[in-house]
Amino acid sequence: MRVTVKYITLARQVIASIEKGHIEANSKLPSLRVFCQLHYISMTTALACYRYLEQHDYIIAEYKKGYYVQPKKTEKRIVNFPTFQSSVRTKVIRPELQADVIGRPSLATAQLDAKLIDDAMLKRSFRAITKQADFTLKYDESQGNQRLREQLSKHFNSQGFSCPHEDLVITHGCLDAVLMALECVSKPGDVIAITSPCYSGLLDLLSVLDRAILEIPSTAEGIELKQLEQAMKGKKITACLLTANHQNPTGHSLSNQQKQQLVELATQYKIPIIEDDVFREISHQRTIPLPLKYFDQHGWVMWCSSVSKTLAPGLRIGWCLPGRFKNKYIQQRMIRTLGHNQPIQLALADYIANEYYAAHIKKVNRALAVHCSDYIEFLQLHLPKESEIFIPNGGLVLWIKISKVNTEKLTTILLQQGIDIKSGNLFSTTKLYQDCLRLNIGQIPTEQIYSQLALLCKLVQCETNR
Ligand SMILES: Cc1ncc(COP(=O)(O)O)c(C=O)c1O
């Protein structure tokens, strides 16, 4: 009886410290042994206390790692995605691209803060590979350096996702992987199904390649599968270009059940799915979700990703697991590029082999989960009450809907003040998202970032009070 009282009393003390912020979200709790010593209690009491905290969702146990405080809870407010009947858009004209913002923290581009890039260990790997006896600068395999493919394969296998190195093809980033996949399975004029809204870079790519676009509505669960199936059944589309995890710009993900259904449809109707999975490993929760490719038994999914969001965009390294299109894909790479920058591939292989990559992703994800809650907390406090913020489980962006505000106009005004955000219009061929905007949350929320957010909220308040 006394044991019961003791562990609950202790658990309540820990809960109070978590709620007051004295113990930070995502931080590691003392090991059970240390907890016993700190409180002069038995292992049974310590274990009962941690179990109580776990059952009440305050902490989470990580296998062989210890106990961590859960990420901050944010009030879930679901953004209602617009419902519409999709229709094909041909000859899509895209807005002219803005010059890149380089050097200053930007709320526009989805990327990690420079401080979160692990350049010390990456530089170590660069130095290490030049000292290796077999280091050469000859042409390498067009498919990509074998050592890198093997390391990537091991890395994904450890996440429970089988990714044979013989089937992987290295590319110059994710967008390059997607471009090559599109060229493998479609030709100009063909219709490609995408989710609505969709990452602006993919829309630009489809427009440059002269592909027609069919936007399929997003839903709270993922994507409107009925409309997609109709398009597949009616042979309206040649391929799909989809993201199943932490989609850009909304941050939402498909359930495993939807992933499986989607792959079954692709198999049934023999429609390739190009999967852009660049944000999968950026998870604000403790688990890394599975890609569509995991459910693909017949090779209809071409899985594309890169290290641009997880590690460093400047490396320009990505990959594709092209499934049944492997031979054609490799042929195209041979013709197009004659392989890749070998030192960079070797350095990345060394970085992954030393387990720096896996450790880095964990560290970054922990930081991003906190940043994401901080951004949301600030925005919920300062934006008009009617604003809807989609709470993502991962990724680097926040999607916000502010009724009655023209975000294109807002973006222009903010740019004059040196603040860069993306307006909703950029993410669609329709005008459905004129009142939406996308913010990068990869930046550490510093005073400078908070003052940018404050100005954004002030301008929004002015617009809505007109
Ligand atoms: C969905 C998506 N795919 C691809 C990319 C580009 O990836 P990479 O830099 O590896 O080409 C981005 C960049 O923002 C993205 O958001």
The ligand as an SDF file (V2000), in Angstrom:
LIG
                    3D

 16 16  0  0  0  0  0  0  0  0999 V2000
    8.3140   17.4680  -51.4530 C   0  0  0  0  0  0  0  0  0  0  0  0
    9.6980   17.8660  -51.8590 C   0  0  0  0  0  0  0  0  0  0  0  0
   10.3720   17.1060  -52.7300 N   0  0  0  0  0  0  0  0  0  0  0  0
   11.6150   17.4200  -53.1220 C   0  0  0  0  0  0  0  0  0  0  0  0
   12.2440   18.5530  -52.6590 C   0  0  0  0  0  0  0  0  0  0  0  0
   13.6310   18.8640  -53.1190 C   0  0  0  0  0  0  0  0  0  0  0  0
   14.5140   17.8730  -52.6650 O   0  0  0  0  0  0  0  0  0  0  0  0
   16.0390   17.8790  -53.1070 P   0  0  0  0  0  0  0  0  0  0  0  0
   16.6580   19.1310  -52.5760 O   0  0  0  0  0  0  0  0  0  0  0  0
   16.6120   16.6550  -52.5210 O   0  0  0  0  0  0  0  0  0  0  0  0
   16.0530   17.8320  -54.6030 O   0  0  0  0  0  0  0  0  0  0  0  0
   11.5710   19.3940  -51.7710 C   0  0  0  0  0  0  0  0  0  0  0  0
   12.1830   20.6360  -51.2720 C   0  0  0  0  0  0  0  0  0  0  0  0
   11.5760   21.4530  -50.6350 O   0  0  0  0  0  0  0  0  0  0  0  0
   10.2780   19.0340  -51.3610 C   0  0  0  0  0  0  0  0  0  0  0  0
    9.5850   19.7930  -50.5050 O   0  0  0  0  0  0  0  0  0  0  0  0
  1  2  1  0
  2  3  1  0
  2 15  2  0
  3  4  2  0
  4  5  1  0
  5  6  1  0
  5 12  2  0
  6  7  1  0
  7  8  1  0
  8  9  2  0
  8 10  1  0
  8 11  1  0
 12 13  1  0
 12 15  1  0
 13 14  2  0
 15 16  1  0
M  END
$$$$
